Amino acid sequence: MKILFKESDELLLTAQPDEKIRIGDVILSESVLSQVIEIKFLTTNSIEAYILRKSLIPEENTTESIQPEISGMMGTLLDQKLLVTKIRGHLEDGENGRRILKTGITDFNLSREKTVPKKISADELFEILGLNFPDNTIAETLSENKGFDFDLTKLELTLITGKKKSGKSYFAKRLLLRLIESGVFTLVLDVNQEYQDLGLDENRRPNEYFRNFVVLDPTINDVNGNRRPLRIPLNEITAEEFVEVVEIGTMPTSAAVFRCWRALRANGQFDLDDVRAWTDGTDAQTGQRNVSEEMIRNAIESRIRYAESLRIFGPLDINNIVRNLRDGGALILSIGTLQNKFRKKLVRLVENWLRRLTDLNGDVGLHAACLFLEEAQMYADTDNIVDLITRMRHLGVTPVFITNDPTTLPDELYANIDNIVSFLFKNEKELNHVGRTGLLDVDTLSLLKTLEQQQCLVVGEFTNGFPLFVKILRQDGVQMKGETRRLIRE
């Protein structure tokens, strides 16, 4: 390799046809570290003119008499590669003799004649970046198939994104399994029924993770394996919210519900049967009926029957569930079948749960937790998402956003992101949104268009700020596929 020229933050190099260079490879030129972002043919006016002349004249009408050594030289010249590399910084000597990467470059002492650029290995790069991974990794680099892992101590506000079927959900599931193995509790808002079967193997039998999962499913009424009914306890929502959901429109009926809530909340958890009993009952001290007007009693009874038909209200001991998962487990809230108004109420309820669960003086006392928000725009508006970002960090909860449409997430999210794991994108609008984090330059982002399934670009705290291209490895023994209902079955 030879240096051709430098332009802005790009260093252009020439390479021989037989030099094995791939997109994402890292080149060291003296102390300057750069990364290959494009490979094309080196061309000049004379080379283009030569190729054009040959293409215009039919081969049968031409004969070439060139000395063998000249012919070989011409072939090499025609196939010479041009490497467009993005300068990532320069190396300086650090402690213990280890070279460290410093961003930016203020001096430019390279020589076209004397400098010999060389591709460095993944091992050398990881040593420079201070990355050290175990043998059991969940990904490998594209350049050398070197094992790469995601350091969970650096799992801060993270965005996992990519178009449909690019591999983002597969990676999110692998990350969730790694969190479980590391003893972390994770709460998953599962809007696409992607995570419900992770406790099963490929033959849909319980696997080693089965006891680490609890699925809360609003479509069932009884416990079935590791699945339990998803219900909203009435004591965990306000009387105003209940009135709104069951569509009570008259003031006298609403006032009776408010009195009911004040009376029943004093005894802890209560359900619709308790509301019905209170409405029909009498006050223990005065002996008078709680609701004296028959018309109001009938109205409340009608709304109770409507609430029962919704199959969303009922008792749920969230503390006990999480207590059994606190040393490594996942609570999956299957919210895909719920009406949107219930999804939004659940998000507010989840905030209350996490606040209570992470209270170190409380019954559970989680020291840390993770929150997976799949397609957050389907159950939270911009203000809710911003509140989640702000509040979760104070509670010691790490949010992970997973979406195939990054344009739906607010700017405030991108301003705070610590890690990006991005899979294939073709649309410029989506690429521009990913670029709002400031963690990636435009040229590197454009490489997302070239990725294959299960390949992704990782940058942020996971990589110490250096963009790395990796492939997510296969997970055996786990039902990793999401639920897809096809129009025509085979």
Backbone torsions as a table, in degrees:
resi	resn	phi	psi	omega
1	MET	NA	148.2	176.6
2	LYS	-136.6	150.7	175.8
3	ILE	-78.4	128.8	177.4
4	LEU	-94.8	-58.8	172.8
5	PHE	-165.5	167.3	178.3
6	LYS	-115.4	137.9	177.4
7	GLU	-141.4	115.3	-177.0
8	SER	56.1	-123.2	-179.6
9	ASP	-99.3	20.4	178.1
10	GLU	-111.2	139.7	175.3
11	LEU	-119.0	118.8	-177.2
12	LEU	-99.5	131.0	-176.0
13	LEU	-125.0	153.7	171.2
14	THR	-102.1	149.1	-179.9
15	ALA	-140.8	147.3	177.9
16	GLN	-69.4	153.4	-179.3
17	PRO	-57.0	-31.5	-176.2
18	ASP	-90.6	0.9	177.2
19	GLU	-78.2	125.3	-176.1
20	LYS	-86.2	102.6	-179.5
21	ILE	-125.5	136.8	179.0
22	ARG	-125.5	157.5	173.9
23	ILE	-57.2	134.0	-179.6
24	GLY	96.0	-14.6	176.8
25	ASP	-61.0	150.8	-177.0
26	VAL	-110.6	131.2	-176.4
27	ILE	-113.8	133.7	176.2
28	LEU	-109.0	118.6	177.1
29	SER	-116.7	101.5	-169.5
30	GLU	57.1	-109.9	179.0
31	SER	-105.7	-0.6	-176.7
32	VAL	-87.9	126.8	179.6
33	LEU	-106.3	125.5	179.2
34	SER	-135.2	161.5	-175.2
35	GLN	-125.5	134.6	-177.6
36	VAL	-70.9	123.1	178.3
37	ILE	-116.1	-11.1	177.4
38	GLU	-159.4	143.5	176.7
39	ILE	-127.4	126.3	178.3
40	LYS	-147.4	177.4	178.7
41	PHE	-76.8	139.0	170.3
42	LEU	-74.4	130.0	-176.6
43	THR	-136.9	148.1	174.3
44	THR	-133.8	170.5	179.9
45	ASN	-60.3	-39.4	-178.3
46	SER	-69.5	-38.5	177.5
47	ILE	-65.5	-43.6	179.0
48	GLU	-62.8	-40.7	179.6
49	ALA	-64.4	-40.6	179.7
50	TYR	-63.1	-46.5	-179.6
51	ILE	-64.3	-39.7	-179.3
52	LEU	-65.0	-42.6	179.1
53	ARG	-61.8	-43.6	-179.6
54	LYS	-64.3	-34.9	-178.4
55	SER	-74.6	-24.2	-177.5
56	LEU	-83.8	-21.3	-176.6
57	ILE	-106.5	122.4	178.7
58	PRO	-56.3	143.0	-176.5
59	GLU	-61.3	-36.5	-176.6
60	GLU	-68.5	-14.3	-179.8
61	ASN	-98.5	4.1	-177.4
62	THR	-129.2	150.0	171.2
63	THR	-134.3	137.7	179.6
64	GLU	-115.4	132.8	176.3
65	SER	-121.3	94.9	-177.0
66	ILE	-125.1	137.0	176.6
67	GLN	-58.9	142.6	-175.5
68	PRO	-52.3	-44.2	-177.8
69	GLU	-67.2	-33.5	177.2
70	ILE	-70.7	-40.3	179.9
71	SER	-61.3	-43.8	178.6
72	GLY	-63.9	-38.4	179.0
73	MET	-65.5	-39.4	179.2
74	MET	-64.7	-41.0	178.7
75	GLY	-62.5	-41.4	178.4
76	THR	-64.9	-41.1	-179.1
77	LEU	-64.7	-41.8	-179.0
78	LEU	-65.7	-32.3	-177.0
79	ASP	-100.0	10.0	179.2
80	GLN	-59.9	137.4	-177.2
81	LYS	-96.7	148.2	171.9
82	LEU	-112.8	120.7	179.8
83	LEU	-101.8	118.9	174.2
84	VAL	-94.3	116.0	-178.3
85	THR	-118.7	145.4	178.2
86	LYS	-99.1	124.3	-179.8
87	ILE	-69.7	121.4	179.6
88	ARG	-97.4	-14.2	179.8
89	GLY	148.7	-162.5	179.8
90	HIS	-134.9	157.5	-177.0
91	LEU	-95.8	140.0	173.6
92	GLU	-129.8	154.7	177.3
93	ASP	-75.1	127.3	178.5
94	GLY	-108.7	-158.9	179.7
95	GLU	-71.1	152.9	178.4
96	ASN	58.7	24.8	176.1
97	GLY	76.2	3.9	-178.7
98	ARG	-84.4	131.6	176.5
99	ARG	-77.3	139.6	179.9
100	ILE	-123.5	153.4	-178.0
101	LEU	-91.8	128.2	173.9
102	LYS	-112.7	129.5	-179.3
103	THR	-70.5	152.3	179.5
104	GLY	84.3	169.4	178.4
105	ILE	-152.6	113.5	-178.4
106	THR	-97.0	-32.3	177.7
107	ASP	-104.7	148.4	177.1
108	PHE	-134.8	88.7	-174.7
109	ASN	-106.9	21.4	-179.2
110	LEU	-74.7	152.3	179.0
111	SER	-121.2	130.4	175.6
112	ARG	-64.5	-32.1	-176.4
113	GLU	-82.1	-43.5	-170.5
114	LYS	-99.6	-29.2	-177.7
115	THR	-70.2	131.4	178.0
116	VAL	-115.7	96.7	178.4
117	PRO	-63.4	145.2	178.2
118	LYS	-141.9	146.3	175.6
119	LYS	-77.4	130.6	178.0
120	ILE	-98.1	153.4	-177.6
121	SER	-76.7	163.8	176.4
122	ALA	-61.8	-36.0	178.1
123	ASP	-61.5	-43.8	178.7
124	GLU	-64.4	-42.5	-179.7
125	LEU	-63.3	-45.6	-179.6
126	PHE	-62.4	-35.2	177.9
127	GLU	-66.8	-41.1	178.4
128	ILE	-63.1	-41.8	-177.5
129	LEU	-80.9	-8.8	-178.3
130	GLY	72.4	33.4	179.7
131	LEU	-102.8	132.2	-179.6
132	ASN	-140.9	120.5	-172.8
133	PHE	-120.0	152.5	176.2
134	PRO	-73.0	172.5	179.2
135	ASP	-69.1	-32.6	-178.0
136	ASN	-87.9	84.7	-176.9
137	THR	-105.1	162.1	-178.9
138	ILE	-106.2	4.0	178.7
139	ALA	-151.6	170.0	174.8
140	GLU	-144.9	149.9	-179.3
141	THR	-68.0	149.0	179.9
142	LEU	-72.5	-31.2	-173.6
143	SER	-71.9	-43.5	-175.3
144	GLU	-130.0	9.0	-176.2
145	ASN	55.6	38.0	177.8
146	LYS	-85.3	134.1	-178.6
147	GLY	-58.2	134.2	178.6
148	PHE	-132.9	137.8	179.8
149	ASP	-129.1	170.4	-178.4
150	PHE	-110.3	109.5	-178.1
151	ASP	-68.4	110.7	-174.7
152	LEU	-68.6	-17.1	174.9
153	THR	-70.7	-15.0	178.5
154	LYS	-106.8	11.7	178.0
155	LEU	-80.0	87.5	174.7
156	GLU	-104.5	-154.0	-178.6
157	LEU	-56.2	115.4	-170.0
158	THR	-126.9	140.1	175.0
159	LEU	-113.6	122.7	173.1
160	ILE	-111.0	118.0	-173.4
161	THR	-143.9	167.4	-177.4
162	GLY	153.2	157.4	-179.1
163	LYS	-69.5	167.8	-178.3
164	LYS	-57.2	140.5	177.2
165	LYS	66.1	19.3	178.1
166	SER	-89.3	-17.4	178.3
167	GLY	118.4	2.0	-176.0
168	LYS	-65.9	-42.2	-179.4
169	SER	-68.2	-35.8	178.0
170	TYR	-61.1	-46.2	179.1
171	PHE	-64.2	-41.8	-179.9
172	ALA	-58.4	-38.2	178.9
173	LYS	-69.0	-40.3	177.1
174	ARG	-62.8	-39.9	178.1
175	LEU	-64.6	-39.8	178.7
176	LEU	-63.1	-42.4	177.8
177	LEU	-63.2	-38.6	178.3
178	ARG	-65.4	-37.1	176.6
179	LEU	-63.4	-42.0	178.3
180	ILE	-62.1	-45.0	179.2
181	GLU	-61.0	-28.0	-177.8
182	SER	-91.8	6.8	175.5
183	GLY	80.1	25.0	-178.6
184	VAL	-101.6	138.1	172.8
185	PHE	-87.6	133.9	-179.7
186	THR	-130.5	134.9	174.3
187	LEU	-107.0	126.8	-173.9
188	VAL	-115.8	124.2	171.6
189	LEU	-91.2	98.7	-169.5
190	ASP	-100.1	97.7	-176.0
191	VAL	-90.8	-16.8	-177.9
192	ASN	-114.4	17.5	-180.0
193	GLN	53.4	43.9	-176.8
194	GLU	-89.9	-25.6	-166.3
195	TYR	-112.4	-1.2	-171.1
196	GLN	-67.5	-26.9	-172.3
197	ASP	-106.3	16.7	-179.0
198	LEU	-68.2	-15.8	175.8
199	GLY	-85.0	6.4	179.8
200	LEU	-118.2	155.9	175.7
201	ASP	-90.5	-173.1	-176.8
202	GLU	-62.8	-23.0	178.0
203	ASN	-96.6	11.9	177.2
204	ARG	63.6	34.0	170.9
205	ARG	-106.2	151.6	179.7
206	PRO	-55.4	134.5	179.0
207	ASN	-109.1	-169.6	-175.9
208	GLU	-65.6	-18.2	-178.8
209	TYR	-96.0	-0.5	-170.7
210	PHE	-53.5	-45.8	-177.2
211	ARG	-75.5	-7.1	178.9
212	ASN	-91.3	0.4	-179.0
213	PHE	-120.6	138.2	166.1
214	VAL	-127.7	125.2	179.9
215	VAL	-106.0	122.7	174.6
216	LEU	-96.2	112.7	-171.1
217	ASP	-117.3	119.3	-178.4
218	PRO	-73.2	-9.4	-176.0
219	THR	-90.9	-3.0	-179.1
220	ILE	-116.6	159.1	-179.3
221	ASN	-110.5	-17.4	-176.5
222	ASP	-131.5	160.5	177.0
223	VAL	-65.9	133.9	179.4
224	ASN	-140.0	99.8	-176.6
225	GLY	66.1	-123.3	178.0
226	ASN	-98.0	16.8	177.7
227	ARG	-104.6	136.7	178.7
228	ARG	-132.7	156.0	178.4
229	PRO	-63.4	134.3	173.9
230	LEU	-87.8	115.5	-179.2
231	ARG	-134.0	152.1	176.2
232	ILE	-102.0	113.2	177.8
233	PRO	-64.2	133.8	-176.9
234	LEU	-63.8	-31.1	-179.2
235	ASN	-71.2	-9.4	-179.1
236	GLU	-102.3	5.3	170.8
237	ILE	-124.3	162.1	-179.1
238	THR	-84.4	161.9	175.4
239	ALA	-61.3	-36.6	178.5
240	GLU	-60.8	-41.8	180.0
241	GLU	-66.2	-39.8	178.5
242	PHE	-64.4	-43.9	178.3
243	VAL	-58.8	-40.6	179.9
244	GLU	-66.3	-44.2	-176.1
245	VAL	-66.4	-44.2	-175.9
246	VAL	-89.9	5.2	170.0
247	GLU	61.6	53.5	172.8
248	ILE	-86.9	121.6	-172.4
249	GLY	-108.9	-7.9	-177.1
250	THR	-104.8	144.2	-176.8
251	MET	-64.6	-44.1	-179.3
252	PRO	-60.2	-40.2	179.1
253	THR	-67.4	-42.5	178.3
254	SER	-60.8	-42.6	-179.3
255	ALA	-62.2	-36.6	178.2
256	ALA	-66.7	-38.8	177.9
257	VAL	-64.5	-40.6	179.0
258	PHE	-61.6	-40.9	178.2
259	ARG	-65.2	-40.2	178.7
260	CYS	-59.9	-44.7	-178.7
261	TRP	-62.8	-43.1	-179.6
262	ARG	-62.3	-37.7	-178.1
263	ALA	-73.3	-43.3	-173.5
264	LEU	-80.2	-30.5	-178.1
265	ARG	-63.8	-26.1	-179.3
266	ALA	-63.4	-21.5	-178.2
267	ASN	-102.0	10.2	178.8
268	GLY	92.0	-138.3	-174.1
269	GLN	-72.1	138.5	176.7
270	PHE	-143.4	164.0	-177.0
271	ASP	-131.9	-171.0	-176.5
272	LEU	-64.5	-33.2	176.9
273	ASP	-63.1	-36.7	178.0
274	ASP	-67.1	-38.5	177.6
275	VAL	-63.6	-42.1	179.6
276	ARG	-63.6	-44.5	-179.3
277	ALA	-64.0	-40.6	179.0
278	TRP	-64.5	-42.3	-178.0
279	THR	-61.5	-38.2	-178.4
280	ASP	-88.2	-8.4	-172.3
281	GLY	-93.2	-174.3	-179.3
282	THR	-123.4	158.0	178.3
283	ASP	-74.5	128.8	-175.3
284	ALA	-64.0	-31.7	-176.4
285	GLN	-85.0	-43.9	-175.2
286	THR	-93.9	-21.5	-177.5
287	GLY	76.8	1.8	179.0
288	GLN	-87.9	155.2	179.1
289	ARG	-66.5	141.2	178.0
290	ASN	-62.2	-38.1	176.8
291	VAL	-128.3	106.4	-173.1
292	SER	-79.6	-31.1	-176.6
293	GLU	-81.9	124.6	-179.4
294	GLU	-63.2	-36.0	-179.4
295	MET	-61.8	-40.1	179.6
296	ILE	-70.5	-40.3	177.3
297	ARG	-59.6	-42.6	179.6
298	ASN	-65.4	-38.6	179.3
299	ALA	-64.3	-44.2	179.5
300	ILE	-65.5	-40.8	177.9
301	GLU	-60.2	-41.4	177.8
302	SER	-61.2	-42.6	-179.7
303	ARG	-71.0	-30.7	175.9
304	ILE	-65.9	-43.6	178.4
305	ARG	-63.0	-37.4	177.0
306	TYR	-65.2	-43.1	178.6
307	ALA	-61.5	-38.4	178.3
308	GLU	-64.9	-36.4	179.6
309	SER	-66.8	-25.0	178.8
310	LEU	-72.6	-23.3	177.5
311	ARG	54.3	42.1	-179.6
312	ILE	-124.2	-17.5	-178.7
313	PHE	-100.1	138.4	177.8
314	GLY	167.5	177.3	-178.0
315	PRO	-72.4	147.0	176.2
316	LEU	-156.4	116.9	-179.4
317	ASP	-91.7	81.5	-176.0
318	ILE	-65.4	-34.3	-179.3
319	ASN	-60.7	-45.4	-177.9
320	ASN	-67.2	-39.3	178.8
321	ILE	-61.2	-49.5	-176.9
322	VAL	-69.2	-33.7	178.9
323	ARG	-58.1	-36.1	179.7
324	ASN	-78.2	-12.7	-178.5
325	LEU	-112.0	-1.7	-168.1
326	ARG	-63.6	-24.6	-178.2
327	ASP	-95.3	21.1	178.2
328	GLY	130.6	90.1	-179.0
329	GLY	-170.3	172.1	-178.9
330	ALA	-134.8	133.5	174.1
331	LEU	-104.4	114.8	-175.7
332	ILE	-99.0	116.9	174.5
333	LEU	-94.7	105.8	-178.5
334	SER	-83.1	97.1	-171.7
335	ILE	-109.8	7.4	-175.8
336	GLY	-64.7	-30.2	-177.4
337	THR	-90.2	-5.0	-177.9
338	LEU	-79.5	150.8	171.0
339	GLN	-64.3	152.5	-174.7
340	ASN	-59.7	-35.2	-178.6
341	LYS	-65.2	-31.4	177.9
342	PHE	-76.8	-33.9	176.2
343	ARG	-59.0	-45.8	-177.8
344	LYS	-65.7	-36.3	178.1
345	LYS	-68.8	-35.1	178.2
346	LEU	-65.2	-35.9	178.4
347	VAL	-61.4	-44.5	177.5
348	ARG	-64.9	-36.1	178.7
349	LEU	-67.5	-38.5	178.2
350	VAL	-60.7	-41.2	176.6
351	GLU	-58.4	-44.8	179.6
352	ASN	-64.0	-42.1	177.8
353	TRP	-58.2	-50.6	-176.3
354	LEU	-64.6	-35.6	177.7
355	ARG	-63.3	-40.9	-179.9
356	ARG	-73.3	-40.1	-175.7
357	LEU	-69.8	-32.2	-178.4
358	THR	-91.5	3.8	173.5
359	ASP	-72.2	110.7	-174.7
360	LEU	-64.0	-16.9	176.7
361	ASN	-95.9	2.7	-177.5
362	GLY	-87.2	-170.5	-176.7
363	ASP	-68.9	-33.3	-175.6
364	VAL	-100.5	-50.4	175.3
365	GLY	64.6	50.5	176.1
366	LEU	-65.0	129.0	177.2
367	HIS	-76.5	-31.8	180.0
368	ALA	-157.6	155.0	179.3
369	ALA	-153.1	164.9	178.5
370	CYS	-124.0	146.6	179.6
371	LEU	-126.6	116.1	177.0
372	PHE	-93.6	120.7	179.1
373	LEU	-113.2	98.4	-179.7
374	GLU	-86.9	124.2	-179.8
375	GLU	47.9	62.6	-173.4
376	ALA	-59.6	-26.9	-178.0
377	GLN	-65.1	-14.2	-177.8
378	MET	-84.1	-7.9	179.9
379	TYR	-146.3	4.6	179.4
380	ALA	-145.7	135.5	175.7
381	ASP	-87.7	-179.0	-174.7
382	THR	-56.3	-45.6	-178.6
383	ASP	-62.5	-40.5	178.9
384	ASN	-62.7	-42.6	-178.5
385	ILE	-64.9	-43.5	178.7
386	VAL	-62.7	-41.8	177.5
387	ASP	-61.7	-41.3	179.2
388	LEU	-60.2	-44.9	-179.1
389	ILE	-59.3	-46.3	-176.1
390	THR	-69.5	-48.8	-173.1
391	ARG	-73.5	-38.3	-175.2
392	MET	-61.7	-38.9	-179.6
393	ARG	-64.0	-37.3	178.7
394	HIS	-68.6	-26.0	-179.4
395	LEU	-88.8	-4.1	-176.2
396	GLY	79.9	23.9	179.8
397	VAL	-106.6	129.6	-178.2
398	THR	-97.5	115.0	179.3
399	PRO	-83.8	137.2	173.9
400	VAL	-123.7	115.8	-180.0
401	PHE	-95.4	133.5	-177.5
402	ILE	-127.3	119.1	-177.3
403	THR	-153.4	150.3	172.2
404	ASN	-97.6	2.2	179.0
405	ASP	-136.2	88.0	-177.1
406	PRO	-66.2	-13.5	-179.7
407	THR	-71.2	-14.2	-177.8
408	THR	-85.1	-9.6	-177.3
409	LEU	-94.8	145.7	-174.0
410	PRO	-73.3	158.9	179.8
411	ASP	-60.7	-32.8	-179.2
412	GLU	-60.5	-31.0	177.7
413	LEU	-66.4	-48.0	-176.7
414	TYR	-64.6	-29.4	-180.0
415	ALA	-70.4	-17.1	-175.0
416	ASN	-114.5	-1.2	-174.4
417	ILE	-65.7	136.0	178.5
418	ASP	-101.3	-28.7	-178.8
419	ASN	-138.5	140.3	171.7
420	ILE	-122.0	130.9	168.5
421	VAL	-122.3	101.6	-172.7
422	SER	-114.8	131.4	176.8
423	PHE	-99.1	-162.4	-172.8
424	LEU	-58.9	134.7	168.2
425	PHE	-139.3	144.9	175.5
426	LYS	-114.2	-25.2	-172.7
427	ASN	-83.1	128.8	-178.7
428	GLU	-63.2	-35.1	-179.3
429	LYS	-61.7	-43.3	179.6
430	GLU	-68.2	-39.7	178.3
431	LEU	-61.7	-40.9	-179.8
432	ASN	-63.6	-36.0	178.6
433	HIS	-67.4	-40.5	177.1
434	VAL	-62.0	-34.5	-179.5
435	GLY	-71.2	-10.7	-178.6
436	ARG	-67.6	-14.6	179.7
437	THR	-70.4	-23.6	-175.6
438	GLY	79.7	2.1	179.5
439	LEU	-83.0	-14.6	-175.1
440	LEU	-135.0	144.5	173.7
441	ASP	-86.2	163.7	-174.9
442	VAL	-60.9	-42.0	-176.6
443	ASP	-65.3	-40.9	178.4
444	THR	-68.3	-39.3	177.4
445	LEU	-58.8	-37.0	-177.4
446	SER	-63.2	-19.6	179.0
447	LEU	-70.1	-15.8	176.9
448	LEU	-61.1	-24.6	179.2
449	LYS	-67.6	-21.7	-173.9
450	THR	-96.4	-4.1	-173.7
451	LEU	-73.4	152.6	174.6
452	GLU	-99.8	173.7	179.3
453	GLN	-59.0	138.7	-179.3
454	GLN	75.3	-1.8	175.7
455	GLN	-95.9	144.0	-177.8
456	CYS	-150.6	165.1	175.1
457	LEU	-106.8	127.7	-179.0
458	VAL	-117.3	130.6	177.4
459	VAL	-152.6	148.3	179.9
460	GLY	129.6	-149.3	179.9
461	GLU	-61.1	-32.5	178.9
462	PHE	-57.0	-34.7	-172.4
463	THR	-116.2	12.5	-174.8
464	ASN	55.7	36.9	173.4
465	GLY	85.0	-1.0	-177.0
466	PHE	-98.4	126.1	-179.5
467	PRO	-67.7	126.5	178.6
468	LEU	-125.8	139.3	177.3
469	PHE	-101.8	122.2	-176.0
470	VAL	-134.2	165.0	175.0
471	LYS	-118.3	132.0	179.1
472	ILE	-78.6	129.7	-176.1
473	LEU	-84.7	161.4	-177.1
474	ARG	-70.8	143.1	175.0
475	GLN	-109.0	119.4	179.1
476	ASP	-96.1	155.7	174.8
477	GLY	80.1	10.1	-177.9
478	VAL	-136.6	138.8	175.6
479	GLN	-75.4	94.7	-172.5
480	MET	-92.9	-13.5	-176.3
481	LYS	-78.3	142.1	173.3
482	GLY	-79.2	169.2	-178.2
483	GLU	-87.0	113.9	178.7
484	THR	-121.5	122.0	179.3
485	ARG	-98.8	115.5	-175.4
486	ARG	-91.1	153.9	178.3
487	LEU	-63.2	-44.6	-179.9
488	ILE	-122.5	123.5	179.4
489	ARG	-88.9	147.0	177.6
490	GLU	-74.9	NA	NA
